[in-house]
Amino acid sequence: MMKKGLLAVLCLMSAAGCSTQGQVNPDVMQIATTPLTCSTKAECDVWWQRAQTWVAGHSKYKIESSSDTLIQTAGPDGGKRALAYQITRTPNPDGTATIGFAAHCDGSTGCNPNPWEAGADFKEYVRGTAAGSPQSGEKPSQPAPTAMHPDASGQSIPGTSGEAVTQ
């Protein structure tokens, strides 16, 4: 099965990302907590399009709201580990904009994927720094493959009920 082979490669590339101890790799935490701020309207428009593409490709829930300032999925459903997403776009006084990422689930055994890893993957994809992402502001013709797709993560990370991460 292709996914098992991919998971083995991903585990080798980032041993901490496949840990079952519930600890998040410090590099992942740094990426996930760094603000996602675009500097021009053109860049912000490209990043917002990438944000929509990422959510559409990663959410197990359908997108309920999609505007110039909000992308929100349905969910989370009671007891489910799948992440529900809320992405916001807030203009700043200096003409830049900040794209906010929030992910949460309702699973008593934690979320799958881990919200911090999903946040880091989201931010790398939107910035165009994830593997397979377009460079220099080109619009993606199709979603780029990402390492932390919910179907490919296969990890078990203990957590608390209603675990939520807002970045």
DSSP file (Angstrom, degrees, kcal/mol; ACC not computed):
  #  RESIDUE AA STRUCTURE BP1 BP2  ACC     N-H-->O    O-->H-N    N-H-->O    O-->H-N    TCO  KAPPA ALPHA  PHI   PSI    X-CA   Y-CA   Z-CA
    1    1 A M     >        0   0    0      0, 0.0     4,-1.4     0, 0.0     3,-0.4   0.000 360.0 360.0 360.0 130.9    0.0    0.0    0.0
    2    2 A M  H  >  +     0   0    0      1,-0.2     4,-2.5     2,-0.2     5,-0.2   0.867 360.0  57.8 -59.7 -41.5    1.4    3.4   -1.0
    3    3 A K  H  > S+     0   0    0      1,-0.2     4,-2.8     2,-0.2    -1,-0.2   0.876 103.6  52.3 -63.3 -37.7    0.4    5.2    2.1
    4    4 A K  H  > S+     0   0    0     -3,-0.4     4,-2.2     2,-0.2    -1,-0.2   0.916 111.0  47.6 -64.1 -41.7    2.3    2.8    4.4
    5    5 A G  H  X S+     0   0    0     -4,-1.4     4,-2.0     2,-0.2    -2,-0.2   0.908 113.1  48.5 -63.7 -42.1    5.5    3.3    2.3
    6    6 A L  H  X S+     0   0    0     -4,-2.5     4,-2.7     1,-0.2    -2,-0.2   0.918 110.2  51.5 -63.8 -43.8    5.0    7.1    2.4
    7    7 A L  H  X S+     0   0    0     -4,-2.8     4,-2.5     1,-0.2    -2,-0.2   0.901 107.8  52.4 -61.2 -41.3    4.4    7.0    6.1
    8    8 A A  H  X S+     0   0    0     -4,-2.2     4,-1.9     2,-0.2    -1,-0.2   0.915 111.2  46.9 -61.2 -42.9    7.7    5.1    6.7
    9    9 A V  H  X S+     0   0    0     -4,-2.0     4,-2.2     1,-0.2    -2,-0.2   0.920 112.1  50.2 -64.6 -43.5    9.6    7.6    4.7
   10   10 A L  H  X S+     0   0    0     -4,-2.7     4,-2.0     1,-0.2    -2,-0.2   0.881 108.8  52.5 -63.5 -37.5    8.0   10.5    6.6
   11   11 A C  H  < S+     0   0    0     -4,-2.5    -1,-0.2     1,-0.2     7,-0.2   0.887 109.7  49.1 -65.4 -38.3    8.8    8.9    9.9
   12   12 A L  H  < S+     0   0    0     -4,-1.9     3,-0.5     1,-0.2    -1,-0.2   0.886 111.6  49.2 -66.9 -38.2   12.5    8.6    8.8
   13   13 A M  H  < S+     0   0    0     -4,-2.2     2,-0.2     1,-0.3    -2,-0.2   0.843 129.8  18.0 -71.4 -32.4   12.6   12.2    7.8
   14   14 A S    >X  +     0   0    0     -4,-2.0     3,-0.9    -5,-0.2     4,-0.7  -0.665  65.3 177.2-143.0  81.9   11.1   13.5   11.0
   15   15 A A  G >4 S+     0   0    0     -3,-0.5     3,-1.2     1,-0.3    -1,-0.1   0.868  83.4  55.3 -56.5 -39.6   11.3   11.0   13.8
   16   16 A A  G >4 S+     0   0    0      1,-0.3     3,-1.4     2,-0.2    -1,-0.3   0.842  99.5  61.6 -65.0 -31.3    9.7   13.3   16.3
   17   17 A G  G <4 S+     0   0    0     -3,-0.9    -1,-0.3     1,-0.3    -2,-0.2   0.696 106.6  45.7 -68.2 -18.1    6.7   13.8   14.0
   18   18 A C  G << S+     0   0    0     -3,-1.2    -1,-0.3    -4,-0.7    -2,-0.2   0.234  85.5 125.1-108.0  12.4    5.9   10.1   14.3
   19   19 A S    <   -     0   0    0     -3,-1.4     3,-0.3     4,-0.2   137,-0.1  -0.365  52.0-153.1 -68.3 149.5    6.3    9.9   18.1
   20   20 A T  S    S+     0   0    0      1,-0.1    -1,-0.1   135,-0.1    -4,-0.0   0.226  76.8  92.6-104.5  12.2    3.4    8.6   20.1
   21   21 A Q  S    S-     0   0    0      2,-0.1    -1,-0.1   136,-0.1     3,-0.1   0.542  96.4-119.6 -84.2  -6.8    4.5   10.5   23.2
   22   22 A G        +     0   0    0      1,-0.3     2,-0.4    -3,-0.3   135,-0.1   0.592  69.6 133.8  80.5   8.9    2.3   13.5   22.3
   23   23 A Q        -     0   0    0     -7,-0.1     2,-0.5     0, 0.0    -1,-0.3  -0.756  49.9-137.9 -94.5 141.5    5.2   15.9   22.1
   24   24 A V        -     0   0    0     -2,-0.4    -7,-0.1    -3,-0.1     5,-0.1  -0.832  25.9-105.8-101.6 134.6    5.4   18.2   19.2
   25   25 A N     >  -     0   0    0     -2,-0.5     4,-2.3     1,-0.1     3,-0.4  -0.305  26.1-130.1 -53.1 130.7    8.7   18.8   17.5
   26   26 A P  H  > S+     0   0    0      0, 0.0     4,-2.3     0, 0.0    -1,-0.1   0.834 108.8  55.5 -57.6 -33.3   10.0   22.3   18.5
   27   27 A D  H  > S+     0   0    0      2,-0.2     4,-2.1     1,-0.2     5,-0.2   0.903 107.9  48.6 -64.5 -40.1   10.6   23.2   14.8
   28   28 A V  H  > S+     0   0    0     -3,-0.4     4,-2.8     1,-0.2    -1,-0.2   0.917 110.6  51.3 -64.2 -43.6    6.9   22.4   14.1
   29   29 A M  H  X S+     0   0    0     -4,-2.3     4,-2.0     1,-0.2    -2,-0.2   0.907 109.0  50.8 -60.2 -42.3    5.9   24.5   17.0
   30   30 A Q  H  X S+     0   0    0     -4,-2.3     4,-1.1     2,-0.2    -1,-0.2   0.927 113.2  44.4 -63.5 -45.0    8.0   27.5   15.7
   31   31 A I  H >< S+     0   0    0     -4,-2.1     3,-0.5     1,-0.2    -2,-0.2   0.926 114.2  50.7 -63.0 -44.5    6.5   27.3   12.3
   32   32 A A  H 3< S+     0   0    0     -4,-2.8    -1,-0.2     1,-0.2    -2,-0.2   0.800 114.3  42.8 -66.3 -29.8    2.9   26.8   13.7
   33   33 A T  H 3< S+     0   0    0     -4,-2.0    -1,-0.2    -5,-0.2    -2,-0.2   0.558  86.5 104.6 -97.0  -7.9    3.2   29.9   16.0
   34   34 A T  S << S-     0   0    0     -4,-1.1   133,-0.0    -3,-0.5    89,-0.0  -0.597  82.1-109.4 -73.1 127.1    4.9   32.3   13.6
   35   35 A P        -     0   0    0      0, 0.0     2,-1.0     0, 0.0    65,-0.1  -0.240  20.2-133.2 -58.3 144.3    2.3   34.8   12.4
   36   36 A L  E     +A   99   0A   0     63,-0.5    63,-3.2    -3,-0.0     2,-0.5  -0.807  39.5 166.2-101.5  92.0    1.3   34.4    8.7
   37   37 A T  E     -A   98   0A   0     -2,-1.0     2,-0.3    61,-0.2    61,-0.2  -0.939  21.5-159.0-118.1 120.4    1.5   38.0    7.5
   38   38 A C  E     -A   97   0A   0     59,-2.2    59,-1.9    -2,-0.5     3,-0.0  -0.689   6.8-151.4 -95.0 151.5    1.4   38.9    3.8
   39   39 A S        +     0   0    0     -2,-0.3     2,-0.3    57,-0.2    -1,-0.1   0.697  68.5  33.7-103.2 -20.1    2.8   42.3    2.7
   40   40 A T  S  > S-     0   0    0      1,-0.1     4,-2.9    57,-0.1     5,-0.2  -0.899  77.6-113.8-132.0 162.5    1.0   43.3   -0.5
   41   41 A K  H  > S+     0   0    0     -2,-0.3     4,-2.5     2,-0.2     5,-0.2   0.911 118.0  51.4 -61.1 -41.2   -2.6   42.9   -1.8
   42   42 A A  H  > S+     0   0    0      2,-0.2     4,-2.1     1,-0.2    -1,-0.2   0.940 112.9  44.4 -61.9 -47.0   -1.3   40.6   -4.6
   43   43 A E  H  > S+     0   0    0      1,-0.2     4,-2.8     2,-0.2    -2,-0.2   0.920 113.2  51.4 -63.3 -42.9    0.6   38.4   -2.2
   44   44 A C  H  X S+     0   0    0     -4,-2.9     4,-2.6     1,-0.2    -1,-0.2   0.885 108.6  51.5 -61.9 -39.3   -2.3   38.3    0.2
   45   45 A D  H  X S+     0   0    0     -4,-2.5     4,-2.0     2,-0.2    -1,-0.2   0.913 111.9  46.3 -64.5 -42.4   -4.7   37.3   -2.6
   46   46 A V  H  X S+     0   0    0     -4,-2.1     4,-2.3     2,-0.2    -2,-0.2   0.931 114.2  48.0 -64.6 -45.1   -2.3   34.4   -3.7
   47   47 A W  H  X S+     0   0    0     -4,-2.8     4,-2.4     1,-0.2    -2,-0.2   0.884 110.4  51.8 -63.6 -38.7   -1.9   33.3    0.0
   48   48 A W  H  X S+     0   0    0     -4,-2.6     4,-2.1     2,-0.2    -1,-0.2   0.892 109.1  50.4 -66.9 -37.9   -5.7   33.4    0.6
   49   49 A Q  H  X S+     0   0    0     -4,-2.0     4,-2.3     2,-0.2    -2,-0.2   0.918 111.2  48.9 -63.5 -42.6   -6.2   31.2   -2.5
   50   50 A R  H  X S+     0   0    0     -4,-2.3     4,-2.8     2,-0.2    -2,-0.2   0.888 107.8  55.0 -63.2 -38.6   -3.6   28.8   -1.2
   51   51 A A  H  X S+     0   0    0     -4,-2.4     4,-2.4     1,-0.2    -1,-0.2   0.924 109.4  46.9 -60.1 -44.1   -5.4   28.8    2.2
   52   52 A Q  H  X S+     0   0    0     -4,-2.1     4,-2.5     1,-0.2    -2,-0.2   0.913 112.5  49.7 -63.9 -42.6   -8.7   27.8    0.5
   53   53 A T  H  X S+     0   0    0     -4,-2.3     4,-1.8     2,-0.2    -2,-0.2   0.912 111.4  49.2 -62.0 -43.5   -6.9   25.1   -1.5
   54   54 A W  H  X S+     0   0    0     -4,-2.8     4,-1.3     2,-0.2     5,-0.2   0.938 112.6  46.2 -63.1 -48.4   -5.2   23.7    1.6
   55   55 A V  H >X S+     0   0    0     -4,-2.4     4,-2.5     1,-0.2     3,-0.5   0.926 112.0  51.4 -62.0 -44.5   -8.5   23.6    3.7
   56   56 A A  H 3< S+     0   0    0     -4,-2.5    -1,-0.2     1,-0.2    -2,-0.2   0.864 115.3  43.1 -60.2 -35.5  -10.4   22.0    0.8
   57   57 A G  H 3< S+     0   0    0     -4,-1.8    -1,-0.2    -5,-0.2    -2,-0.2   0.637 123.0  34.9 -85.5 -14.8   -7.7   19.3    0.5
   58   58 A H  H << S+     0   0    0     -4,-1.3     2,-0.3    -3,-0.5    -2,-0.2   0.655  91.1  93.9-115.2 -21.1   -7.2   18.6    4.2
   59   59 A S     <  -     0   0    0     -4,-2.5    25,-0.1    -5,-0.2     4,-0.1  -0.586  49.6-162.7 -83.2 133.8  -10.6   18.9    5.9
   60   60 A K  S    S+     0   0    0     23,-0.5     2,-0.3    -2,-0.3    -1,-0.2   0.610  80.6  71.9 -81.3 -13.3  -12.8   15.9    6.4
   61   61 A Y  S    S-     0   0    0     22,-0.4     2,-0.1    13,-0.2    -2,-0.1  -0.717  93.9-106.8 -98.7 153.4  -15.6   18.4    7.0
   62   62 A K        -     0   0    0     -2,-0.3    12,-2.5     1,-0.1     2,-0.5  -0.446  36.6-102.1 -77.2 153.4  -17.2   20.4    4.2
   63   63 A I  E     -B   73   0A   0     10,-0.2    10,-0.3     1,-0.2     3,-0.1  -0.645  37.5-179.4 -75.8 122.0  -16.5   24.2    3.9
   64   64 A E  E     +     0   0A   0      8,-2.4     2,-0.4    -2,-0.5     9,-0.2   0.784  67.6  24.9 -92.0 -32.2  -19.5   26.0    5.3
   65   65 A S  E     +B   72   0A   0      7,-2.2     7,-2.8     2,-0.0     2,-0.3  -0.998  58.0 170.4-139.6 132.4  -18.3   29.6    4.7
   66   66 A S  E     +B   71   0A   0     -2,-0.4     5,-0.2     5,-0.2     2,-0.2  -0.891  21.1 136.5-144.7 111.8  -15.8   31.0    2.3
   67   67 A S        -     0   0    0      3,-2.8    -2,-0.0    -2,-0.3     0, 0.0  -0.650  69.5 -80.0-135.3-168.2  -15.4   34.8    1.8
   68   68 A D  S    S+     0   0    0     -2,-0.2     3,-0.1     1,-0.2   -20,-0.0   0.622 129.9  27.7 -74.0 -12.1  -12.5   37.3    1.5
   69   69 A T  S    S+     0   0    0      1,-0.2    20,-2.0    19,-0.1     2,-0.3   0.475 120.1  44.0-127.5  -6.4  -12.0   37.2    5.3
   70   70 A L  E     - C   0  88A   0     18,-0.2    -3,-2.8     2,-0.0     2,-0.4  -0.988  41.4-179.4-149.0 134.2  -13.2   33.8    6.5
   71   71 A I  E     +BC  66  87A   0     16,-2.6    16,-3.2    -2,-0.3     2,-0.4  -0.982  24.6 171.5-125.7 117.9  -12.9   30.1    5.5
   72   72 A Q  E     -BC  65  86A   0     -7,-2.8    -8,-2.4    -2,-0.4    -7,-2.2  -0.991  17.6-155.0-135.1 134.4  -14.8   27.9    8.0
   73   73 A T  E     -B   63   0A   0     12,-2.4   -10,-0.2    -2,-0.4   -11,-0.1  -0.541  28.4-102.6 -96.2 167.0  -15.6   24.2    7.9
   74   74 A A        -     0   0    0    -12,-2.5    11,-0.3    -2,-0.2    -1,-0.2  -0.217  66.2  -4.1 -69.9 175.3  -18.4   22.3    9.5
   75   75 A G        -     0   0    0      1,-0.2     2,-0.1     9,-0.1    30,-0.1  -0.198  18.6-152.6  90.1 179.5  -17.6   20.4   12.7
   76   76 A P        -     0   0    0      0, 0.0    -1,-0.2     0, 0.0     2,-0.2   0.464  48.6-151.4 -83.0 148.3  -16.2   19.2   14.8
   77   77 A D    >   -     0   0    0      1,-0.1     3,-2.1     5,-0.1    29,-0.3  -0.540  37.3 -80.4 -80.1 149.3  -18.7   16.4   15.3
   78   78 A G  T 3  S-     0   0    0      1,-0.3    -1,-0.1    -2,-0.2    29,-0.1  -0.222 111.4  -0.3 -53.7 125.6  -19.1   14.9   18.8
   79   79 A G  T 3  S+     0   0    0     27,-0.8    29,-0.3     1,-0.2    -1,-0.3   0.426  97.9 131.4  79.1  -1.1  -16.4   12.4   19.6
   80   80 A K    <   -     0   0    0     -3,-2.1    26,-1.9    27,-0.1    27,-0.5  -0.626  50.0-152.7 -90.9 145.9  -14.6   12.7   16.3
   81   81 A R        +     0   0    0     -2,-0.3    31,-2.7    25,-0.2    -1,-0.1   0.584  61.8 111.5 -88.8 -12.6  -10.8   13.2   16.0
   82   82 A A  S    S-     0   0    0     29,-0.2    24,-0.3     1,-0.1     2,-0.3  -0.336  71.7-114.5 -64.9 143.7  -11.0   15.0   12.6
   83   83 A L        -     0   0    0     29,-0.4   -23,-0.5   -25,-0.2   -22,-0.4  -0.581  17.9-152.6 -82.8 139.1  -10.0   18.7   12.7
   84   84 A A  E     - D   0 104A   0     20,-3.0    20,-1.9    -2,-0.3     2,-0.3  -0.876  22.3-146.6-101.2 144.2  -12.5   21.5   12.0
   85   85 A Y  E     - D   0 103A   0     -2,-0.4   -12,-2.4   -11,-0.3     2,-0.4  -0.871  22.6-175.6-120.5 146.4  -10.8   24.6   10.6
   86   86 A Q  E     -CD  72 102A   0     16,-2.3    16,-1.5    -2,-0.3     2,-0.4  -0.939  12.1-175.5-136.6 116.0  -11.4   28.4   10.9
   87   87 A I  E     -CD  71 101A   0    -16,-3.2   -16,-2.6    -2,-0.4     2,-0.3  -0.937   5.8-169.8-113.9 131.0   -9.1   30.6    8.8
   88   88 A T  E     -CD  70 100A   0     12,-1.7    12,-2.5    -2,-0.4     2,-0.5  -0.885  15.9-153.4-122.5 152.8   -9.3   34.4    9.0
   89   89 A R  E     - D   0  99A   0    -20,-2.0    10,-0.2    -2,-0.3    -2,-0.0  -0.968  18.1-177.5-126.1 113.9   -7.9   37.2    7.0
   90   90 A T  E     - D   0  98A   0      8,-2.8     8,-2.7    -2,-0.5     2,-0.1  -0.947  21.1-134.2-118.4 118.9   -7.4   40.4    9.0
   91   91 A P  E     - D   0  97A   0      0, 0.0     6,-0.3     0, 0.0     5,-0.1  -0.428  20.0-143.9 -68.0 144.0   -6.1   43.7    7.4
   92   92 A N    >   -     0   0    0      4,-3.2     3,-2.0    -2,-0.1     0, 0.0  -0.748  23.3-111.5-105.0 156.4   -3.4   45.5    9.4
   93   93 A P  T 3  S+     0   0    0      0, 0.0    -1,-0.1     0, 0.0     4,-0.0   0.779 114.6  60.3 -58.2 -27.5   -3.1   49.3    9.6
   94   94 A D  T 3  S-     0   0    0      1,-0.1     3,-0.1     2,-0.0     0, 0.0   0.363 123.4 -99.2 -85.5   7.7    0.2   49.3    7.6
   95   95 A G  S <  S+     0   0    0     -3,-2.0     2,-0.1     1,-0.4    -1,-0.1   0.336  91.2 111.1  94.4  -8.2   -1.5   47.7    4.6
   96   96 A T        -     0   0    0     -5,-0.1    -4,-3.2   -56,-0.0    -1,-0.4  -0.302  56.3-141.8 -84.0 178.6   -0.4   44.1    5.3
   97   97 A A  E     -AD  38  91A   0    -59,-1.9   -59,-2.2    -6,-0.3     2,-0.5  -0.992   1.1-140.5-142.3 150.3   -2.8   41.4    6.4
   98   98 A T  E     -AD  37  90A   0     -8,-2.7    -8,-2.8    -2,-0.3     2,-0.6  -0.942   9.3-150.5-113.2 130.2   -2.5   38.5    8.8
   99   99 A I  E     -AD  36  89A   0    -63,-3.2   -63,-0.5    -2,-0.5     2,-0.3  -0.891  17.5-154.5-100.6 119.0   -4.0   35.1    8.1
  100  100 A G  E     - D   0  88A   0    -12,-2.5   -12,-1.7    -2,-0.6     2,-0.4  -0.681   4.2-156.7 -96.3 147.5   -5.1   33.3   11.2
  101  101 A F  E     + D   0  87A   0     -2,-0.3    66,-3.3   -14,-0.2     2,-0.4  -0.987  14.2 172.1-126.4 127.2   -5.4   29.5   11.6
  102  102 A A  E     +ED 166  86A   0    -16,-1.5   -16,-2.3    -2,-0.4     2,-0.4  -1.000   3.0 175.6-133.7 136.6   -7.5   27.7   14.2
  103  103 A A  E     +ED 165  85A   0     62,-2.6    62,-2.5    -2,-0.4     2,-0.3  -1.000   6.1 161.9-140.0 137.3   -8.1   23.9   14.3
  104  104 A H  E     -ED 164  84A   0    -20,-1.9   -20,-3.0    -2,-0.4     2,-0.3  -0.993  13.0-169.7-152.6 157.9  -10.0   21.9   16.8
  105  105 A C        -     0   0    0     58,-1.7   -24,-0.2    -2,-0.3   -22,-0.1  -0.798  25.7-133.1-136.3 179.6  -11.6   18.5   17.2
  106  106 A D        +     0   0    0    -26,-1.9   -27,-0.8   -29,-0.3     2,-0.3   0.094  57.0 132.5-123.5  20.4  -13.9   16.7   19.7
  107  107 A G    >   -     0   0    0    -27,-0.5     3,-1.2    56,-0.1    56,-0.5  -0.567  51.4-147.6 -80.4 135.6  -12.0   13.5   20.1
  108  108 A S  T 3  S+     0   0    0     -2,-0.3    51,-0.2   -29,-0.3    53,-0.2   0.677 101.4  49.8 -73.4 -16.4  -11.4   12.2   23.7
  109  109 A T  T 3  S-     0   0    0      1,-0.4    -1,-0.3   -30,-0.2    48,-0.2   0.136 123.7 -93.2-106.4  19.3   -8.1   10.6   22.5
  110  110 A G    <   -     0   0    0     -3,-1.2    -1,-0.4    48,-0.2     2,-0.3  -0.346  52.6 -56.5  98.1 178.7   -6.8   13.8   20.8
  111  111 A C        -     0   0    0     -2,-0.1    46,-0.2    47,-0.1   -29,-0.2  -0.668  44.9-121.1-100.7 152.3   -7.0   15.1   17.3
  112  112 A N  S    S+     0   0    0    -31,-2.7   -29,-0.4    -2,-0.3     2,-0.2  -0.927 102.0  29.1-136.0 110.8   -5.9   13.5   14.0
  113  113 A P  S    S-     0   0    0      0, 0.0    -1,-0.1     0, 0.0    35,-0.0   0.508 109.1-107.3 -77.9 170.4   -3.9   15.1   12.6
  114  114 A N     >  -     0   0    0     -2,-0.2     4,-2.5     1,-0.1     5,-0.2  -0.447  25.6-131.2 -60.5 131.5   -2.2   16.9   15.5
  115  115 A P  H  > S+     0   0    0      0, 0.0     4,-2.4     0, 0.0    -1,-0.1   0.836 104.9  53.1 -59.8 -34.2   -3.4   20.6   15.3
  116  116 A W  H  > S+     0   0    0      2,-0.2     4,-2.4     1,-0.2     5,-0.2   0.923 111.3  45.6 -66.9 -42.8    0.1   22.0   15.7
  117  117 A E  H  > S+     0   0    0      2,-0.2     4,-2.5     1,-0.2    -1,-0.2   0.886 112.6  51.0 -67.7 -37.9    1.4   19.9   12.8
  118  118 A A  H  X S+     0   0    0     -4,-2.5     4,-2.7     2,-0.2    -2,-0.2   0.912 110.8  49.8 -63.2 -41.4   -1.6   20.8   10.7
  119  119 A G  H  X S+     0   0    0     -4,-2.4     4,-2.5    -5,-0.2    -2,-0.2   0.908 111.7  47.0 -63.8 -43.0   -1.0   24.5   11.5
  120  120 A A  H  X S+     0   0    0     -4,-2.4     4,-2.4     2,-0.2     5,-0.2   0.921 113.9  48.1 -64.8 -43.8    2.7   24.2   10.5
  121  121 A D  H  X S+     0   0    0     -4,-2.5     4,-2.4     2,-0.2    -2,-0.2   0.920 111.8  50.6 -62.3 -44.1    1.8   22.4    7.3
  122  122 A F  H  X S+     0   0    0     -4,-2.7     4,-2.8     1,-0.2     5,-0.2   0.937 111.8  46.7 -57.9 -49.3   -0.9   25.0    6.5
  123  123 A K  H  X S+     0   0    0     -4,-2.5     4,-2.3     1,-0.2     6,-0.2   0.884 112.5  49.1 -66.7 -38.9    1.5   27.9    7.0
  124  124 A E  H  X>S+     0   0    0     -4,-2.4     5,-2.6     2,-0.2     6,-1.2   0.914 113.5  47.7 -64.7 -41.5    4.3   26.3    4.9
  125  125 A Y  H ><5S+     0   0    0     -4,-2.4     3,-0.5     4,-0.2    -2,-0.2   0.939 112.7  47.6 -64.2 -46.9    1.8   25.6    2.1
  126  126 A V  H 3<5S+     0   0    0     -4,-2.8    -2,-0.2     1,-0.3    -1,-0.2   0.895 112.8  48.7 -63.9 -39.9    0.3   29.1    2.2
  127  127 A R  H 3<5S-     0   0    0     -4,-2.3    -1,-0.3    -5,-0.2    -2,-0.2   0.694 114.1-119.7 -71.4 -17.4    3.8   30.7    2.2
  128  128 A G  T <<5S+     0   0    0     -4,-1.0    -3,-0.2    -3,-0.5    -2,-0.1   0.701  84.6 113.1  85.4  20.4    4.8   28.5   -0.7
  129  129 A T      < +     0   0    0     -5,-2.6    -4,-0.2    -6,-0.2     2,-0.1   0.464  45.1 103.1-104.1  -2.7    7.6   26.8    1.3
  130  130 A A  S >  S-     0   0    0     -6,-1.2     3,-2.1     1,-0.1    16,-0.1  -0.456  89.3 -85.9 -76.3 153.6    6.1   23.3    1.5
  131  131 A A  T 3  S+     0   0    0      1,-0.3    -1,-0.1    -2,-0.1    -2,-0.1  -0.351 116.2  16.6 -58.0 131.5    7.5   20.6   -0.8
  132  132 A G  T 3  S+     0   0    0      1,-0.3    -1,-0.3    12,-0.1    14,-0.1   0.441  93.0 134.6  86.2  -1.5    5.7   20.7   -4.1
  133  133 A S    <   -     0   0    0     -3,-2.1    -1,-0.3    11,-0.1    -7,-0.0  -0.515  62.8-101.8 -80.5 151.2    4.3   24.2   -3.6
  134  134 A P        -     0   0    0      0, 0.0     3,-0.3     0, 0.0     2,-0.2  -0.351  38.0-136.3 -66.8 151.8    4.5   26.7   -6.4
  135  135 A Q  S >  S+     0   0    0      1,-0.2     3,-1.7     4,-0.1    -7,-0.1  -0.647  71.2  22.4-105.8 165.3    7.3   29.3   -6.2
  136  136 A S  T 3  S-     0   0    0      1,-0.3    -1,-0.2    -2,-0.2    -8,-0.1   0.807 126.9 -59.0  48.6  44.3    7.2   33.1   -6.8
  137  137 A G  T 3  S+     0   0    0     -3,-0.3    -1,-0.3     1,-0.2     2,-0.1   0.583  85.8 154.7  73.4  11.4    3.5   33.7   -6.4
  138  138 A E    <   -     0   0    0     -3,-1.7    -1,-0.2     1,-0.1     3,-0.0  -0.473  48.2-114.6 -69.8 144.4    2.3   31.3   -9.1
  139  139 A K        -     0   0    0     -2,-0.1     2,-0.1     1,-0.1    -1,-0.1  -0.630  32.5-112.1 -79.2 135.9   -1.2   30.1   -8.5
  140  140 A P        -     0   0    0      0, 0.0    -1,-0.1     0, 0.0    -7,-0.0  -0.444  16.7-156.6 -68.2 137.0   -1.4   26.3   -7.9
  141  141 A S  S    S+     0   0    0      1,-0.3    -2,-0.0    -2,-0.1    -3,-0.0   0.746  83.0   2.9 -83.7 -24.1   -3.1   24.4  -10.7
  142  142 A Q  S    S-     0   0    0     -3,-0.0    -1,-0.3     0, 0.0   -89,-0.0  -0.974  99.5 -76.7-152.4 157.7   -3.8   21.6   -8.2
  143  143 A P        -     0   0    0      0, 0.0     3,-0.1     0, 0.0   -10,-0.0  -0.310  51.0-122.5 -58.7 135.1   -3.2   21.1   -4.5
  144  144 A A        -     0   0    0      1,-0.1     2,-0.1   -19,-0.0   -11,-0.1  -0.497  30.8-100.6 -75.1 147.6    0.4   20.3   -3.8
  145  145 A P        -     0   0    0      0, 0.0     2,-0.4     0, 0.0    -1,-0.1  -0.459  43.3-161.8 -66.4 139.8    1.1   17.0   -2.0
  146  146 A T    >   -     0   0    0     -2,-0.1     3,-0.9     1,-0.1   -14,-0.0  -0.936  24.6-130.7-127.9 151.6    1.8   17.6    1.7
  147  147 A A  T 3  S+     0   0    0     -2,-0.4    -1,-0.1     1,-0.2  -137,-0.1   0.768 101.8  53.0 -70.6 -26.3    3.4   15.4    4.3
  148  148 A M  T 3   +     0   0    0    -31,-0.1    -1,-0.2   -30,-0.1     5,-0.1  -0.042  66.9 150.5-107.3  33.9    0.7   15.8    6.9
  149  149 A H    X>  -     0   0    0     -3,-0.9     3,-1.9     1,-0.1     4,-1.0  -0.433  55.6-121.0 -60.7 136.1   -2.4   14.9    5.0
  150  150 A P  H 3> S+     0   0    0      0, 0.0     4,-0.6     0, 0.0     3,-0.4   0.828 111.7  53.1 -52.4 -35.3   -4.9   13.4    7.6
  151  151 A D  H 34 S+     0   0    0      1,-0.2    -2,-0.1     2,-0.1    -3,-0.0   0.734 113.0  44.0 -72.6 -19.6   -5.0   10.1    5.7
  152  152 A A  H <4 S+     0   0    0     -3,-1.9    -1,-0.2     1,-0.1    -3,-0.1   0.538  93.5  78.0-102.6  -7.2   -1.3    9.7    5.7
  153  153 A S  H  <  +     0   0    0     -4,-1.0    -2,-0.1    -3,-0.4    -1,-0.1   0.949  55.2 173.8 -74.3 -47.2   -0.4   10.7    9.3
  154  154 A G     <  +     0   0    0     -4,-0.6     2,-0.3     1,-0.2    -1,-0.1   0.728  30.6 136.4  53.7  26.3   -1.4    7.5   11.0
  155  155 A Q        -     0   0    0   -138,-0.0     2,-0.6     2,-0.0    -1,-0.2  -0.707  50.8-138.4-107.3 159.7    0.0    8.6   14.3
  156  156 A S        +     0   0    0     -2,-0.3  -134,-0.3  -138,-0.2   -46,-0.1  -0.951  24.3 174.5-117.6 114.3   -1.5    8.3   17.8
  157  157 A I        -     0   0    0     -2,-0.6  -136,-0.1   -46,-0.2  -137,-0.1  -0.961  26.9-132.3-123.4 115.2   -1.1   11.4   19.9
  158  158 A P        +     0   0    0      0, 0.0     2,-0.3     0, 0.0   -48,-0.2  -0.325  40.5 151.2 -64.0 145.9   -2.8   11.5   23.3
  159  159 A G        -     0   0    0    -51,-0.2     2,-0.3   -49,-0.1   -49,-0.1  -0.891  41.6 -88.5-156.9-173.2   -4.7   14.6   24.1
  160  160 A T    >   -     0   0    0     -2,-0.3     3,-1.4   -51,-0.1   -50,-0.2  -0.691  52.6 -82.9-106.3 162.1   -7.7   15.9   26.1
  161  161 A S  T 3  S+     0   0    0      1,-0.3   -53,-0.2    -2,-0.3     3,-0.1  -0.374 116.6  16.3 -61.8 136.9  -11.3   16.1   25.0
  162  162 A G  T 3  S-     0   0    0    -55,-0.3    -1,-0.3     1,-0.2   -56,-0.1   0.738  85.1-174.0  73.2  22.1  -12.0   19.2   22.9
  163  163 A E    <   -     0   0    0     -3,-1.4   -58,-1.7   -56,-0.5     2,-0.4  -0.254   7.0-176.4 -51.5 129.5   -8.3   19.7   22.3
  164  164 A A  E     -E  104   0A   0    -60,-0.2     2,-0.4    -3,-0.1   -60,-0.2  -0.985  19.0-167.9-136.1 144.6   -8.0   23.0   20.4
  165  165 A V  E     -E  103   0A   0    -62,-2.5   -62,-2.6    -2,-0.4     2,-0.5  -0.996   4.4-175.9-131.4 127.1   -5.1   25.0   18.9
  166  166 A T  E      E  102   0A   0     -2,-0.4   -64,-0.2   -64,-0.2    -2,-0.0  -0.991 360.0 360.0-123.3 126.9   -5.4   28.6   17.7
  167  167 A Q              0   0    0    -66,-3.3   -65,-0.2    -2,-0.5    -1,-0.1   0.358 360.0 360.0-126.6 360.0   -2.4   30.1   16.0
